[in-house]
Amino acid sequence: MEEFVGFCSECGKPIHCLNSFLNGVDNKENGTLHCFTCYNNNDPKAIINDEQQI
């Protein structure tokens, strides 16, 4: 089963849950989502720190 969750905060790609598996990364501190491509192409700590400053 596939369920839409939201859009990537970096590139806008749609993120889905596939069979209860989130096809992306959820930043619970500020509620943002990242696709695996954006998360892996950036330093994960930098993404979290940049978003905390907003």
C-alpha positions as CSV (number, residue, x, y, z in Angstrom):
1,M,0.0,0.0,0.0
2,E,1.2,3.5,-0.9
3,E,0.2,6.6,1.0
4,F,1.2,10.2,0.3
5,V,2.9,11.8,3.3
6,G,4.3,15.2,2.1
7,F,6.9,16.9,0.0
8,C,10.7,17.1,0.4
9,S,11.7,20.4,2.0
10,E,14.7,20.6,-0.3
11,C,13.5,19.7,-3.8
12,G,9.7,19.3,-3.5
13,K,9.6,15.6,-4.5
14,P,6.5,13.8,-3.2
15,I,7.3,11.4,-0.3
16,H,5.2,8.4,0.4
17,C,4.9,5.6,2.9
18,L,5.3,2.2,1.1
19,N,4.0,-0.7,3.1
20,S,4.4,1.2,6.4
21,F,8.0,2.3,5.4
22,L,8.6,6.1,5.1
23,N,10.4,6.7,1.8
24,G,12.3,9.6,3.2
25,V,13.6,11.2,6.4
26,D,11.4,12.8,9.0
27,N,12.9,15.6,11.1
28,K,10.7,15.4,14.2
29,E,12.3,18.5,15.8
30,N,10.8,20.8,13.2
31,G,8.4,18.6,11.2
32,T,10.2,18.7,7.9
33,L,10.6,15.8,5.4
34,H,13.6,15.1,3.1
35,C,13.8,12.6,0.3
36,F,16.7,10.2,0.6
37,T,18.5,11.9,-2.4
38,C,18.6,15.3,-0.7
39,Y,19.4,13.8,2.7
40,N,22.3,11.7,1.3
41,N,23.6,14.6,-0.9
42,N,23.9,16.9,2.1
43,D,25.4,16.6,5.5
44,P,22.4,15.5,7.6
45,K,23.6,17.5,10.5
46,A,23.8,20.6,8.3
47,I,20.2,20.1,7.2
48,I,18.9,19.8,10.8
49,N,21.0,22.8,12.0
50,D,19.9,25.0,9.1
51,E,16.2,24.3,9.7
52,Q,16.5,24.9,13.4
53,Q,17.7,28.5,12.7
54,I,14.6,29.3,10.6
